[in-house]
Amino acid sequence: MTPFIFALLLLGAVPIALVLTLTAIWYIAESGNIVLFDSFAQQMFSGIENYGLLAIPLFMLTGELMNEGGMTSRLINAARVFVGGFRGGLAYINLLANMFMAAIIGSAASQIAVMSRAMVPEMEKEGYDRGFAAATTAAGGLLAPVIPPSMLFVIYGVLAQIPIGDMFLAGIIPGMMLAGVFFIVIALMGLKQQFPKGEWMNAPEIRAALLAALPAILIPASIIGGILFGIATPTESAAVASLIAFLIGWLYYGEIELAKLGVVFGRTARNAAMVIFMIAAASVFGWVVIYEALPQKLAALITSVTDNPFMFLLIVNLTLLCVGMLIDGIAAVILVTPILLPIAMNNYDIDPYQFGVVMCLNLVLGLLTPPVGVGLYIASSMSGASPMSILRSLWPFLLGVLVVLILLSRFPWLSTALI
């Protein structure tokens, strides 16, 4: 009966945090182990009693302050210096700017919303199809969960009980691979569609663009540099980055108004609270999953099909692709990590960092694929392009992601080389 209740609530569009909590309550009542209710609240609290989770609201705050402080537009202009003169230069600028923003925002949905507002109108002015412009921006949003800092990596690191800093390092090479594949996709599409020719900046314009963006680049540099050189934990790096974003936006660019900080803090608190509550709910759901020995039962089923780690990861990829189409990426990571990670590690000796990178990248694909496709609809509403016109231009990017996923599944060192 419990699986039926879980499916009914999930398909009934009940918020995922309530789905997990109510399913756990139903299981306890149905099983007759009502003594478990005595430690229910304690179990929820223990799920969020983790210092690493403090990085989530701090990274969210950094992204909000970046947007409020006008740093996004300056990073886009800096990207123009490096790729603006190529044919299809604005499409490359879009991707490069998305790489900059991925190292700051860490959330694909937020990044798609921010970059759609900034890039799609500019690309349309230069003669690009609106659907293609929105598709390029949406594809660039897929970099956010892989290039550190990543909200999904923070949550996965907490659930998997591995260092979040190392998890960030595991995402660097896959993030560069994904960006490289996207650049190749744009180049091939440009040959076929003859994108508009870009113009290179002259020396004074280059100097002005880079100087304007230099303070903004301090933010991702402080995050990644602090973790890479062991100076700060991810949480401490997030705190430093949010302080830098505030000071630059307020004192240097002069675009952050102190009177509006309350709105920024309120928005950050609401968004962070939803994520933290999901993690608390997942803690009691995972408690039920372990009590029912579901990972062991599922492991017995899968190992009867294959004992090859690569084949196992291909099966997992296919399963997660379906899960990601129906459930938000953060909720899906919270839901499937306690079930699949023990199988991957104990039965197939798969490195937890490799599994985390593959899982997070796979699940975020659901942002851009029907029937839910939240990122697809965000890009559509922000750009005015229809979801189908975006999807028509998006499929080559999605194929590129699948190629990267297969490579990451086949070669563990692509995820673990920098750790």
ZAFI-693548 format. One record per residue (C-alpha): residue number from 1; residue in three letters; x, y, z. Coordinates in Angstrom, 2 decimals, m for minus. Layout:
% residues N
   seq   type        px        py        pz
   NUM    ALA         X         Y         Z
...
***
This chain:
% residues 419
   seq   type        px        py        pz
     1    MET      0.00      0.00      0.00
     2    THR      2.86      2.42      0.80
     3    PRO      4.23      2.46     m2.81
     4    PHE      0.69      3.17     m4.04
     5    ILE      0.34      6.14     m1.65
     6    PHE      3.74      7.44     m2.75
     7    ALA      2.80      7.23     m6.46
     8    LEU     m0.65      8.75     m5.84
     9    LEU      0.77     11.77     m4.00
    10    LEU      3.56     12.24     m6.56
    11    LEU      1.21     12.11     m9.56
    12    GLY     m1.26     14.32     m7.68
    13    ALA      1.27     17.21     m7.88
    14    VAL      1.70     17.31     m4.09
    15    PRO      4.98     19.12     m3.22
    16    ILE      7.80     16.57     m3.09
    17    ALA      8.69     17.40      0.54
    18    LEU      5.14     16.55      1.62
    19    VAL      5.14     13.42     m0.57
    20    LEU      8.22     12.12      1.26
    21    THR      6.96     13.06      4.74
    22    LEU      3.42     11.72      4.27
    23    THR      4.71      8.48      2.73
    24    ALA      6.98      7.94      5.73
    25    ILE      4.07      8.63      8.13
    26    TRP      1.81      6.23      6.21
    27    TYR      4.46      3.49      6.28
    28    ILE      4.97      3.80     10.04
    29    ALA      1.21      3.68     10.67
    30    GLU      0.68      0.79      8.24
    31    SER      3.57     m1.28      9.61
    32    GLY      2.38     m0.90     13.18
    33    ASN      5.78      0.39     14.35
    34    ILE      4.19      3.47     15.91
    35    VAL      7.08      3.72     18.35
    36    LEU      8.99      5.23     15.40
    37    PHE      6.79      8.33     15.69
    38    ASP      8.65      9.14     18.94
    39    SER     11.84      9.87     16.98
    40    PHE     10.21     11.20     13.79
    41    ALA     10.91     14.89     14.47
    42    GLN     14.42     14.07     15.69
    43    GLN     15.10     12.19     12.45
    44    MET     13.93     15.16     10.38
    45    PHE     16.16     17.52     12.33
    46    SER     19.19     15.23     12.07
    47    GLY     18.83     15.35      8.27
    48    ILE     19.56     19.08      8.23
    49    GLU     21.97     19.20     11.18
    50    ASN     24.91     19.46      8.82
    51    TYR     27.33     22.38      8.50
    52    GLY     27.73     21.78      4.75
    53    LEU     24.07     22.60      4.10
    54    LEU     24.71     26.21      5.15
    55    ALA     26.39     26.60      1.74
    56    ILE     22.97     26.39      0.01
    57    PRO     21.45     29.68      1.25
    58    LEU     24.86     31.38      0.97
    59    PHE     25.31     30.39     m2.70
    60    MET     21.72     31.44     m3.38
    61    LEU     22.41     34.80     m1.74
    62    THR     25.55     35.23     m3.85
    63    GLY     23.54     34.67     m7.03
    64    GLU     20.84     37.13     m5.94
    65    LEU     23.44     39.80     m5.09
    66    MET     25.19     39.22     m8.44
    67    ASN     21.96     39.87    m10.31
    68    GLU     21.03     42.85     m8.14
    69    GLY     24.54     44.32     m8.45
    70    GLY     24.66     44.35    m12.27
    71    MET     27.48     41.84    m12.54
    72    THR     25.66     39.60    m15.03
    73    SER     25.71     42.15    m17.86
    74    ARG     29.40     42.90    m17.27
    75    LEU     30.32     39.20    m17.44
    76    ILE     28.40     38.89    m20.71
    77    ASN     30.33     41.84    m22.12
    78    ALA     33.61     40.25    m20.99
    79    ALA     32.65     37.04    m22.82
    80    ARG     32.29     39.13    m26.00
    81    VAL     36.04     39.88    m25.84
    82    PHE     36.98     36.21    m26.28
    83    VAL     34.47     34.86    m28.79
    84    GLY     32.49     37.82    m30.10
    85    GLY     34.20     37.99    m33.52
    86    PHE     33.44     34.44    m34.65
    87    ARG     30.53     33.62    m36.97
    88    GLY     27.72     32.98    m34.54
    89    GLY     29.72     34.96    m32.00
    90    LEU     26.73     35.89    m29.87
    91    ALA     25.81     32.21    m29.45
    92    TYR     29.36     31.53    m28.19
    93    ILE     29.11     34.59    m25.93
    94    ASN     25.88     33.13    m24.54
    95    LEU     27.62     29.87    m23.64
    96    LEU     30.75     31.52    m22.24
    97    ALA     28.66     33.87    m20.11
    98    ASN     26.70     30.83    m18.89
    99    MET     30.01     29.25    m17.83
   100    PHE     30.85     32.37    m15.81
   101    MET     27.40     32.37    m14.22
   102    ALA     27.50     28.62    m13.53
   103    ALA     30.50     29.24    m11.28
   104    ILE     28.36     31.62     m9.23
   105    ILE     24.65     30.75     m9.29
   106    GLY     24.85     26.95     m9.04
   107    SER     21.17     26.47     m9.94
   108    ALA     20.12     25.59    m13.49
   109    ALA     16.58     26.99    m13.22
   110    SER     17.79     30.33    m11.81
   111    GLN     20.51     30.56    m14.44
   112    ILE     18.10     29.89    m17.32
   113    ALA     15.77     32.61    m16.02
   114    VAL     18.55     35.19    m15.60
   115    MET     20.32     34.48    m18.89
   116    SER     17.12     34.24    m20.95
   117    ARG     16.22     37.80    m19.98
   118    ALA     19.72     39.02    m20.80
   119    MET     20.69     37.08    m23.96
   120    VAL     17.61     36.20    m26.04
   121    PRO     16.65     39.81    m26.94
   122    GLU     20.28     40.58    m27.85
   123    MET     20.52     37.52    m30.10
   124    GLU     17.22     38.37    m31.79
   125    LYS     18.47     41.90    m32.58
   126    GLU     21.43     40.39    m34.45
   127    GLY     19.23     38.11    m36.57
   128    TYR     19.17     34.83    m34.64
   129    ASP     15.99     32.77    m34.50
   130    ARG     14.25     33.30    m31.16
   131    GLY     13.81     29.55    m30.59
   132    PHE     17.52     28.90    m31.19
   133    ALA     18.51     31.79    m28.89
   134    ALA     16.30     30.42    m26.10
   135    ALA     17.56     26.86    m26.72
   136    THR     21.21     27.94    m26.47
   137    THR     20.47     29.76    m23.22
   138    ALA     18.58     26.78    m21.80
   139    ALA     21.41     24.40    m22.77
   140    GLY     23.90     26.73    m21.08
   141    GLY     21.86     26.35    m17.90
   142    LEU     22.87     22.67    m17.81
   143    LEU     26.38     23.82    m16.90
   144    ALA     25.16     25.11    m13.52
   145    PRO     24.77     21.70    m11.81
   146    VAL     28.22     20.52    m12.97
   147    ILE     30.62     23.49    m12.88
   148    PRO     31.24     24.29     m9.19
   149    PRO     29.69     25.55     m7.03
   150    SER     26.64     23.36     m7.61
   151    MET     23.58     23.18     m5.39
   152    LEU     23.05     19.56     m6.42
   153    PHE     26.65     18.70     m5.50
   154    VAL     26.20     20.22     m2.03
   155    ILE     23.06     18.16     m1.42
   156    TYR     24.57     15.00     m2.89
   157    GLY     27.76     15.47     m0.83
   158    VAL     25.71     15.74      2.37
   159    LEU     23.58     12.69      1.53
   160    ALA     26.58     10.62      0.40
   161    GLN     28.67     11.79      3.38
   162    ILE     31.64     12.80      1.22
   163    PRO     33.58     16.12      1.25
   164    ILE     31.67     18.76     m0.71
   165    GLY     34.93     20.44     m1.76
   166    ASP     36.09     17.21     m3.43
   167    MET     32.69     16.86     m5.07
   168    PHE     33.15     20.34     m6.56
   169    LEU     36.55     19.32     m7.92
   170    ALA     34.97     16.23     m9.49
   171    GLY     32.72     18.50    m11.57
   172    ILE     35.42     20.64    m13.18
   173    ILE     36.52     18.29    m16.00
   174    PRO     32.94     17.15    m16.80
   175    GLY     31.87     20.81    m16.86
   176    MET     34.63     21.69    m19.32
   177    MET     33.71     18.66    m21.44
   178    LEU     30.06     19.69    m21.53
   179    ALA     30.95     23.27    m22.49
   180    GLY     33.30     21.97    m25.23
   181    VAL     30.57     19.75    m26.67
   182    PHE     28.15     22.70    m26.70
   183    PHE     30.70     24.85    m28.56
   184    ILE     31.06     22.06    m31.16
   185    VAL     27.26     21.84    m31.51
   186    ILE     27.03     25.60    m32.15
   187    ALA     29.89     25.44    m34.68
   188    LEU     28.19     22.62    m36.62
   189    MET     24.79     24.33    m36.52
   190    GLY     26.46     27.57    m37.65
   191    LEU     27.91     25.86    m40.73
   192    LYS     24.46     24.70    m41.73
   193    GLN     22.44     27.81    m40.84
   194    GLN     25.05     30.51    m41.58
   195    PHE     24.81     32.43    m38.34
   196    PRO     25.47     36.20    m38.38
   197    LYS     29.14     37.21    m38.40
   198    GLY     30.31     38.79    m35.16
   199    GLU     32.68     41.72    m34.70
   200    TRP     35.85     41.79    m32.62
   201    MET     36.25     44.58    m30.11
   202    ASN     39.04     47.11    m30.54
   203    ALA     41.76     47.50    m27.90
   204    PRO     40.10     50.27    m25.82
   205    GLU     36.78     48.33    m25.78
   206    ILE     38.56     45.14    m24.71
   207    ARG     40.35     46.96    m21.90
   208    ALA     37.12     48.62    m20.70
   209    ALA     35.11     45.34    m20.81
   210    LEU     37.72     43.34    m18.92
   211    LEU     38.28     46.04    m16.30
   212    ALA     34.53     46.33    m15.72
   213    ALA     34.18     42.55    m15.30
   214    LEU     37.33     41.99    m13.25
   215    PRO     35.71     42.61     m9.83
   216    ALA     32.84     40.24    m10.75
   217    ILE     35.34     37.50    m11.70
   218    LEU     36.72     37.71     m8.13
   219    ILE     33.56     35.93     m6.97
   220    PRO     33.96     32.57     m8.77
   221    ALA     37.73     32.85     m8.25
   222    SER     37.24     33.18     m4.48
   223    ILE     34.88     30.19     m4.42
   224    ILE     36.91     27.78     m6.55
   225    GLY     40.33     29.07     m5.41
   226    GLY     39.43     28.82     m1.73
   227    ILE     38.32     25.20     m2.13
   228    LEU     41.08     24.16     m4.56
   229    PHE     43.92     25.45     m2.35
   230    GLY     42.35     24.27      0.89
   231    ILE     42.03     27.81      2.26
   232    ALA     38.31     27.53      3.01
   233    THR     35.50     25.00      3.12
   234    PRO     32.70     25.32      0.53
   235    THR     30.50     26.93      3.19
   236    GLU     33.18     29.47      4.11
   237    SER     33.85     30.14      0.41
   238    ALA     30.13     30.77     m0.12
   239    ALA     30.08     33.24      2.79
   240    VAL     33.13     35.08      1.44
   241    ALA     31.64     35.13     m2.08
   242    SER     28.35     36.62     m0.87
   243    LEU     30.24     39.33      1.05
   244    ILE     32.37     40.14     m2.02
   245    ALA     29.25     40.24     m4.24
   246    PHE     27.58     42.67     m1.83
   247    LEU     30.61     44.97     m1.50
   248    ILE     31.29     45.05     m5.26
   249    GLY     27.64     45.65     m6.16
   250    TRP     27.24     48.33     m3.49
   251    LEU     30.58     50.16     m3.39
   252    TYR     32.12     49.54     m6.84
   253    TYR     29.23     49.25     m9.30
   254    GLY     26.82     51.24     m7.12
   255    GLU     23.80     49.21     m8.24
   256    ILE     22.84     47.54     m4.94
   257    GLU     20.54     49.73     m2.85
   258    LEU     20.63     49.05      0.88
   259    ALA     16.89     49.67      1.08
   260    LYS     16.26     46.69     m1.25
   261    LEU     18.43     44.21      0.68
   262    GLY     15.42     43.05      2.70
   263    VAL     13.72     41.88     m0.50
   264    VAL     16.88     40.04     m1.61
   265    PHE     17.27     38.35      1.79
   266    GLY     13.57     37.41      1.85
   267    ARG     13.72     35.84     m1.63
   268    THR     16.86     33.90     m0.68
   269    ALA     15.31     32.69      2.59
   270    ARG     12.15     31.43      0.86
   271    ASN     14.07     29.55     m1.84
   272    ALA     16.55     28.07      0.64
   273    ALA     13.78     27.05      3.06
   274    MET     12.08     24.96      0.36
   275    VAL     15.30     23.08     m0.37
   276    ILE     16.17     22.55      3.31
   277    PHE     12.67     21.27      4.08
   278    MET     12.99     18.78      1.20
   279    ILE     16.23     17.49      2.70
   280    ALA     14.61     17.12      6.13
   281    ALA     11.71     15.21      4.56
   282    ALA     14.13     13.04      2.60
   283    SER     15.86     12.11      5.85
   284    VAL     12.74     10.41      7.23
   285    PHE     11.95      8.89      3.84
   286    GLY     15.49      7.48      3.65
   287    TRP     14.98      6.14      7.17
   288    VAL     11.96      4.19      5.91
   289    VAL     13.84      3.03      2.79
   290    ILE     16.69      1.64      4.91
   291    TYR     14.25      0.06      7.39
   292    GLU     12.58     m1.75      4.49
   293    ALA     16.01     m2.85      3.09
   294    LEU     14.96     m1.46     m0.31
   295    PRO     18.57     m0.90     m1.55
   296    GLN     19.41     m4.54     m0.83
   297    LYS     16.30     m5.80     m2.64
   298    LEU     16.97     m3.56     m5.63
   299    ALA     20.64     m4.59     m5.67
   300    ALA     19.65     m8.25     m5.85
   301    LEU     17.40     m7.49     m8.82
   302    ILE     19.98     m5.43    m10.75
   303    THR     22.93     m7.76    m10.08
   304    SER     20.87    m10.58    m11.54
   305    VAL     20.78     m8.59    m14.81
   306    THR     24.45     m7.50    m15.00
   307    ASP     27.64     m7.49    m12.96
   308    ASN     29.35     m4.93    m15.22
   309    PRO     29.71     m1.43    m13.62
   310    PHE     29.42      0.34    m16.99
   311    MET     26.22     m1.54    m17.88
   312    PHE     24.88     m0.76    m14.41
   313    LEU     25.52      2.95    m14.97
   314    LEU     23.79      2.80    m18.36
   315    ILE     20.73      1.23    m16.68
   316    VAL     20.88      3.93    m13.98
   317    ASN     21.17      6.65    m16.64
   318    LEU     18.08      5.38    m18.42
   319    THR     16.14      5.16    m15.15
   320    LEU     17.23      8.61    m13.97
   321    LEU     16.34     10.13    m17.32
   322    CYS     12.75      8.99    m16.75
   323    VAL     12.83     10.19    m13.12
   324    GLY     14.23     13.58    m14.14
   325    MET     11.42     14.06    m16.66
   326    LEU      8.87     13.90    m13.83
   327    ILE     10.61     15.24    m10.71
   328    ASP     12.68     18.38    m10.04
   329    GLY     16.46     17.75    m10.01
   330    ILE     16.99     18.63     m6.33
   331    ALA     14.04     16.49     m5.23
   332    ALA     15.23     13.61     m7.42
   333    VAL     18.77     13.70     m5.97
   334    ILE     17.29     13.62     m2.48
   335    LEU     15.00     10.76     m3.43
   336    VAL     17.33      8.40     m5.34
   337    THR     20.72      8.89     m3.64
   338    PRO     19.93      6.78     m0.52
   339    ILE     18.59      4.00     m2.77
   340    LEU     21.09      3.81     m5.63
   341    LEU     24.39      4.98     m4.11
   342    PRO     24.79      1.97     m1.75
   343    ILE     24.21     m0.37     m4.70
   344    ALA     26.75      1.47     m6.87
   345    MET     29.43      1.44     m4.16
   346    ASN     28.86     m1.95     m2.51
   347    ASN     27.90     m4.10     m5.49
   348    TYR     29.79     m2.46     m8.36
   349    ASP     32.65     m0.67     m6.60
   350    ILE     31.77      2.58     m8.38
   351    ASP     33.46      5.71     m7.02
   352    PRO     30.88      7.95     m5.23
   353    TYR     32.25     11.06     m6.99
   354    GLN     31.80      9.50    m10.44
   355    PHE     28.30      8.36     m9.50
   356    GLY     27.40     11.81     m8.15
   357    VAL     28.54     13.65    m11.28
   358    VAL     26.69     11.22    m13.59
   359    MET     23.53     11.33    m11.49
   360    CYS     23.38     15.12    m11.09
   361    LEU     24.01     15.81    m14.79
   362    ASN     21.46     13.20    m15.83
   363    LEU     18.72     14.39    m13.50
   364    VAL     19.03     18.02    m14.56
   365    LEU     18.29     16.97    m18.15
   366    GLY     14.70     16.66    m16.96
   367    LEU     14.60     20.46    m16.72
   368    LEU     14.57     20.57    m20.51
   369    THR     12.58     17.48    m21.44
   370    PRO      8.79     17.00    m21.51
   371    PRO      6.39     16.25    m19.88
   372    VAL      7.45     18.53    m16.98
   373    GLY     10.46     20.39    m18.42
   374    VAL     10.46     23.30    m15.95
   375    GLY     13.57     24.88    m17.53
   376    LEU     11.96     24.63    m20.96
   377    TYR      8.93     26.61    m19.77
   378    ILE     11.12     29.12    m17.89
   379    ALA     13.07     29.78    m21.11
   380    SER      9.79     30.02    m23.02
   381    SER      8.15     32.50    m20.63
   382    MET     11.28     34.66    m20.38
   383    SER     11.95     34.73    m24.13
   384    GLY      8.46     34.57    m25.65
   385    ALA      9.44     31.56    m27.81
   386    SER      7.12     28.54    m27.81
   387    PRO      8.36     25.42    m25.97
   388    MET      8.24     23.40    m29.22
   389    SER     10.35     25.94    m31.14
   390    ILE     12.93     25.81    m28.34
   391    LEU     12.87     21.99    m28.33
   392    ARG     13.47     21.87    m32.10
   393    SER     16.75     23.76    m31.66
   394    LEU     17.59     22.10    m28.35
   395    TRP     17.84     18.45    m29.40
   396    PRO     21.46     18.63    m30.71
   397    PHE     22.54     19.98    m27.31
   398    LEU     20.67     17.15    m25.55
   399    LEU     22.43     14.59    m27.76
   400    GLY     25.73     16.21    m26.78
   401    VAL     24.84     15.78    m23.08
   402    LEU     24.08     12.09    m23.68
   403    VAL     27.53     11.63    m25.28
   404    VAL     29.18     13.26    m22.24
   405    LEU     27.12     11.08    m19.88
   406    ILE     28.26      7.90    m21.65
   407    LEU     31.92      9.02    m21.47
   408    LEU     31.61      9.87    m17.77
   409    SER     29.99      6.48    m17.13
   410    ARG     32.72      4.63    m19.02
   411    PHE     35.81      6.46    m17.69
   412    PRO     35.80      7.11    m13.92
   413    TRP     39.01      9.18    m14.08
   414    LEU     37.14     11.97    m15.88
   415    SER     35.41     12.65    m12.54
   416    THR     38.18     11.71    m10.12
   417    ALA     41.38     13.02    m11.78
   418    LEU     41.49     16.30     m9.80
   419    ILE     40.58     14.87     m6.39
***
